[in-house]
Amino acid sequence: MLKMVNGKWAIVSKTKGKPLAYYDGEGKPDEEWIKKQEKRIQYFKNKKEDRMKTYKDFVARKNINEVFNFKSAVKNGFLDKSDEKYVKELKKKGWDIDEFNITSKGFEITVINKKKVKKTFSDKRPELVLKTAATKSKK
């Protein structure tokens, strides 16, 4: 939505009214500029939504019936090879990764042991949430 903000024309969010793109030219922007900016905004909006998918959703879309698979997570860009040490440490302590989610606030991991006890940890980076889970989960 086009609106005048602090003496400049801007495209603002329809829901929150925040400026998303300012027009630098003189006068009111033309339709071509507006369409170009709206297309750019939609691209980044959709890109952000795509990143919020969970590993479980990814597995479901691929029709893979499996528990968490570290190699698959690395292959698809969810984790790095260097994170394997934390996964192995969890396994050694008797914990399996039940869920590994990407949320708007960062990463969330849910681990479960043989007694069906679940623990959930979260952090901004995937290696940190794995490290926390491995450190705080006891045998």
Backbone bond lengths (Angstrom), bond angles and torsions (degrees), N, CA, C in turn:
res aa  C-N    CA-C-N  psi(-1)  N-CA   C-N-CA  omega(-1)  CA-C   N-CA-C  phi
1 M - - - 1.435 - - 1.532 107.97 -
2 L 1.302 116.86 130.27 1.461 123.04 -178.95 1.530 109.84 -86.55
3 K 1.349 114.38 133.39 1.457 119.17 -176.52 1.533 109.42 -154.20
4 M 1.325 117.61 151.85 1.459 122.67 176.65 1.532 107.97 -83.95
5 V 1.355 116.60 122.33 1.462 122.10 -179.55 1.529 108.27 -128.35
6 N 1.320 116.63 119.74 1.477 122.70 -179.83 1.526 112.40 49.85
7 G 1.325 117.15 42.27 1.456 121.92 176.91 1.516 114.75 80.28
8 K 1.339 118.52 5.06 1.467 122.30 178.13 1.523 109.07 -125.42
9 W 1.337 115.18 147.75 1.454 119.29 174.40 1.521 108.73 -76.53
10 A 1.338 115.13 140.12 1.466 120.07 -179.58 1.523 109.96 -148.74
11 I 1.319 114.64 152.91 1.458 120.12 169.24 1.516 105.33 -90.33
12 V 1.338 115.68 125.46 1.458 120.31 -176.90 1.528 110.26 -115.01
13 S 1.320 114.86 155.98 1.457 122.11 177.67 1.519 109.71 -64.03
14 K 1.324 116.07 135.84 1.465 120.37 179.57 1.526 111.41 -70.82
15 T 1.336 116.85 -29.90 1.459 119.71 -176.79 1.518 112.92 -87.46
16 K 1.337 118.05 -45.17 1.465 120.84 -174.98 1.523 113.98 -107.18
17 G 1.331 116.85 -11.94 1.455 120.43 178.78 1.522 114.44 74.64
18 K 1.334 117.38 13.01 1.465 121.09 179.70 1.521 110.76 -80.88
19 P 1.349 117.81 141.69 1.461 120.72 177.23 1.539 110.91 -65.84
20 L 1.326 116.42 131.89 1.462 121.95 179.50 1.524 112.07 -108.74
21 A 1.352 116.40 -26.98 1.462 120.91 178.01 1.527 108.79 -157.28
22 Y 1.344 115.71 131.07 1.460 121.27 178.07 1.527 110.37 -98.56
23 Y 1.335 115.55 145.74 1.463 122.02 175.94 1.519 108.71 -91.90
24 D 1.342 117.63 126.37 1.457 121.87 -176.56 1.525 113.53 -91.56
25 G 1.313 118.01 -14.80 1.461 121.21 -176.20 1.515 113.33 -78.23
26 E 1.328 115.01 -177.30 1.460 122.56 179.08 1.524 109.37 -87.31
27 G 1.320 116.55 144.61 1.457 120.97 176.48 1.524 112.72 70.59
28 K 1.332 114.39 -163.84 1.463 121.26 -178.38 1.539 109.80 -80.12
29 P 1.342 118.51 137.83 1.470 120.04 -179.65 1.524 112.08 -67.23
30 D 1.348 115.12 150.81 1.461 119.45 179.40 1.536 110.75 -82.09
31 E 1.314 115.76 167.92 1.469 122.05 -176.84 1.533 112.19 -60.48
32 E 1.320 117.02 -35.28 1.471 121.15 -179.71 1.533 110.74 -61.40
33 W 1.339 117.03 -45.84 1.467 120.91 178.84 1.526 110.43 -62.94
34 I 1.343 116.85 -43.22 1.466 121.40 -179.17 1.527 110.32 -61.10
35 K 1.328 117.25 -47.52 1.472 121.00 -179.98 1.522 111.56 -62.74
36 K 1.325 116.47 -40.79 1.468 120.92 179.83 1.531 110.62 -63.10
37 Q 1.327 117.15 -43.96 1.468 121.20 -179.76 1.525 111.67 -68.25
38 E 1.332 117.32 -39.79 1.460 120.47 178.38 1.532 111.22 -64.96
39 K 1.311 116.16 -37.13 1.469 120.63 177.27 1.534 109.91 -65.07
40 R 1.343 116.49 -43.36 1.461 121.49 178.78 1.536 110.48 -62.82
41 I 1.321 117.18 -42.98 1.471 122.04 179.81 1.525 110.05 -63.15
42 Q 1.328 117.11 -44.62 1.469 120.53 179.31 1.526 111.14 -63.52
43 Y 1.330 117.62 -37.35 1.465 121.21 178.31 1.529 110.30 -58.78
44 F 1.334 117.03 -49.58 1.461 120.35 -178.16 1.530 111.63 -70.66
45 K 1.318 117.48 -33.48 1.465 120.61 176.72 1.529 109.45 -62.76
46 N 1.319 116.80 -47.28 1.467 120.81 -179.55 1.516 111.63 -68.12
47 K 1.318 117.57 -35.80 1.462 121.23 178.90 1.528 109.64 -63.33
48 K 1.317 117.58 -41.79 1.461 121.82 179.10 1.530 110.17 -65.05
49 E 1.326 117.41 -42.73 1.459 120.64 179.18 1.526 111.18 -62.83
50 D 1.322 117.35 -37.52 1.465 120.89 179.17 1.516 111.24 -63.63
51 R 1.330 117.41 -36.71 1.464 120.33 -178.90 1.522 112.28 -70.89
52 M 1.304 117.62 -17.64 1.456 120.55 -177.44 1.526 112.73 -83.31
53 K 1.317 117.04 1.94 1.459 120.08 178.81 1.522 109.08 -67.65
54 T 1.301 115.83 149.99 1.452 119.93 179.45 1.512 110.25 -95.98
55 Y 1.307 115.36 161.08 1.450 120.96 175.94 1.527 109.30 -59.60
56 K 1.325 116.28 -39.56 1.466 120.39 -179.86 1.529 110.60 -63.82
57 D 1.330 117.90 -40.18 1.463 121.14 177.10 1.523 110.04 -63.15
58 F 1.329 116.28 -41.36 1.456 121.44 178.85 1.530 109.99 -60.29
59 V 1.330 115.64 -45.97 1.462 120.54 179.90 1.529 109.62 -63.44
60 A 1.320 117.57 -40.99 1.464 121.40 -179.39 1.528 111.33 -64.26
61 R 1.335 116.18 -40.57 1.465 119.44 179.05 1.513 111.88 -64.31
62 K 1.321 116.29 -33.97 1.457 121.21 -179.37 1.528 112.10 -84.43
63 N 1.350 116.01 1.25 1.464 122.10 -177.62 1.521 112.31 54.98
64 I 1.303 115.84 41.73 1.460 121.86 178.02 1.516 107.12 -99.33
65 N 1.297 116.93 120.72 1.461 121.09 177.94 1.517 108.06 -99.60
66 E 1.295 116.03 87.85 1.456 120.59 -178.23 1.517 110.09 -151.18
67 V 1.304 114.87 162.47 1.453 120.16 172.24 1.520 106.91 -80.93
68 F 1.320 116.23 -179.42 1.456 120.91 -179.07 1.527 110.51 -52.17
69 N 1.319 117.02 132.23 1.460 122.64 -179.18 1.529 107.75 -124.30
70 F 1.324 116.08 111.73 1.466 120.73 -176.20 1.522 112.11 -60.19
71 K 1.327 117.28 -46.18 1.473 120.34 -177.89 1.525 111.51 -60.69
72 S 1.319 116.33 -40.04 1.459 120.95 178.09 1.532 110.51 -65.78
73 A 1.337 116.48 -39.85 1.465 120.80 179.15 1.527 110.97 -63.98
74 V 1.332 117.39 -38.17 1.473 121.54 177.66 1.524 109.50 -68.99
75 K 1.322 115.88 -47.03 1.468 121.27 -178.07 1.526 111.94 -57.82
76 N 1.324 116.07 -37.04 1.462 120.52 -176.97 1.527 113.62 -94.54
77 G 1.336 117.20 8.51 1.452 121.43 172.27 1.521 116.07 84.71
78 F 1.329 118.74 10.46 1.456 120.40 178.56 1.532 111.64 -78.40
79 L 1.333 116.32 -34.55 1.462 121.58 -178.13 1.516 110.30 -135.00
80 D 1.348 115.61 169.81 1.457 122.68 177.81 1.530 108.17 -108.50
81 K 1.326 116.77 154.71 1.470 120.89 179.86 1.525 112.07 -57.27
82 S 1.307 117.10 -32.85 1.466 120.82 -178.12 1.530 112.40 -67.65
83 D 1.324 118.07 -13.79 1.466 121.80 179.49 1.529 112.62 -79.76
84 E 1.312 116.92 -7.47 1.467 120.80 -175.78 1.527 112.47 -61.00
85 K 1.333 117.33 -31.44 1.470 120.33 -178.94 1.531 111.40 -59.35
86 Y 1.340 117.18 -35.99 1.462 120.73 179.68 1.532 111.31 -72.45
87 V 1.318 116.13 -38.20 1.464 120.46 177.76 1.528 109.65 -64.27
88 K 1.336 116.24 -42.59 1.469 120.64 178.89 1.526 111.31 -65.07
89 E 1.330 116.51 -38.72 1.466 120.64 178.80 1.530 110.90 -63.88
90 L 1.328 116.36 -40.92 1.466 120.20 176.64 1.528 110.66 -61.83
91 K 1.329 116.58 -45.90 1.472 121.59 179.22 1.528 110.43 -59.53
92 K 1.331 116.09 -43.80 1.465 121.85 -178.81 1.532 110.83 -60.49
93 K 1.328 116.66 -34.56 1.468 121.72 179.63 1.536 112.39 -84.34
94 G 1.347 116.96 -1.48 1.459 120.41 177.55 1.517 115.31 90.96
95 W 1.315 117.64 19.80 1.460 122.49 -179.57 1.530 110.02 -110.39
96 D 1.321 116.58 141.02 1.461 122.73 173.81 1.521 108.50 -114.52
97 I 1.320 116.06 149.57 1.461 120.48 177.15 1.526 107.32 -82.00
98 D 1.329 115.78 116.52 1.464 121.25 179.87 1.525 110.02 -86.58
99 E 1.338 116.84 -45.50 1.463 122.05 179.14 1.514 109.73 -141.09
100 F 1.318 115.34 144.08 1.457 121.89 173.61 1.516 105.81 -134.68
101 N 1.323 116.98 103.77 1.458 122.42 -172.61 1.513 112.76 -112.07
102 I 1.318 114.95 148.00 1.450 122.03 171.76 1.522 104.96 -104.04
103 T 1.320 116.84 120.09 1.458 121.13 -178.81 1.518 109.72 -115.89
104 S 1.305 116.52 175.61 1.463 120.31 179.10 1.529 111.40 -67.50
105 K 1.328 117.78 -21.13 1.460 121.53 -179.88 1.528 112.76 -97.93
106 G 1.308 118.15 -3.48 1.461 121.07 -179.69 1.512 111.05 141.07
107 F 1.315 115.84 -136.04 1.456 122.11 -176.40 1.514 109.97 -117.84
108 E 1.323 115.33 144.69 1.447 121.09 -179.71 1.526 108.83 -132.73
109 I 1.327 116.03 133.20 1.462 121.06 179.91 1.518 108.96 -125.59
110 T 1.316 115.61 136.59 1.458 121.65 175.21 1.516 106.73 -118.21
111 V 1.327 115.48 124.09 1.464 121.13 178.91 1.525 108.73 -112.64
112 I 1.321 115.63 152.56 1.459 121.04 -178.15 1.527 108.48 -138.37
113 N 1.343 116.12 141.47 1.464 118.43 178.70 1.531 109.77 -106.31
114 K 1.326 116.40 -176.22 1.467 121.16 -176.34 1.522 112.62 -65.51
115 K 1.335 117.18 -23.55 1.468 121.60 178.82 1.536 111.18 -86.82
116 K 1.328 116.53 8.88 1.472 124.04 179.96 1.528 113.30 66.18
117 V 1.331 116.35 24.42 1.461 121.23 174.71 1.529 107.20 -82.06
118 K 1.329 116.11 128.74 1.463 120.79 -179.69 1.516 110.25 -110.06
119 K 1.328 115.16 141.90 1.466 121.98 173.98 1.526 107.52 -132.38
120 T 1.320 116.18 141.33 1.456 121.39 179.37 1.524 109.51 -121.69
121 F 1.331 115.49 135.31 1.471 122.52 179.29 1.521 108.17 -129.99
122 S 1.334 116.58 152.05 1.465 119.87 176.97 1.518 110.38 -143.03
123 D 1.325 114.79 152.34 1.464 122.22 177.69 1.520 107.88 -163.13
124 K 1.331 116.18 172.30 1.461 120.58 -177.24 1.524 113.51 -79.52
125 R 1.327 117.72 -24.11 1.466 121.33 -178.69 1.525 109.98 -121.20
126 P 1.335 117.82 144.47 1.467 120.30 -175.94 1.520 113.41 -62.79
127 E 1.341 117.34 -38.32 1.462 118.61 -179.19 1.530 111.88 -68.34
128 L 1.330 116.30 -31.68 1.463 120.01 178.57 1.525 112.33 -71.57
129 V 1.334 116.61 -38.62 1.460 118.78 178.84 1.529 110.41 -69.59
130 L 1.325 117.88 -35.21 1.465 120.97 175.69 1.520 111.00 -67.08
131 K 1.323 115.98 -42.49 1.468 120.66 179.99 1.541 110.07 -63.30
132 T 1.326 116.80 -43.68 1.465 120.93 179.10 1.520 110.53 -61.89
133 A 1.322 117.21 -44.75 1.459 121.64 179.63 1.524 110.70 -61.53
134 A 1.339 116.37 -43.12 1.453 121.00 -179.01 1.525 111.50 -67.47
135 T 1.317 117.09 -37.29 1.458 121.74 -178.38 1.533 112.40 -74.24
136 K 1.330 116.05 -43.07 1.469 119.92 -173.30 1.534 114.42 -87.53
137 S 1.323 117.21 -12.34 1.459 120.22 178.29 1.517 108.96 -88.22
138 K 1.310 115.56 123.20 1.468 120.68 -177.39 1.517 110.37 -101.44
139 K 1.338 115.55 161.81 1.461 121.50 179.12 1.494 111.63 -62.38
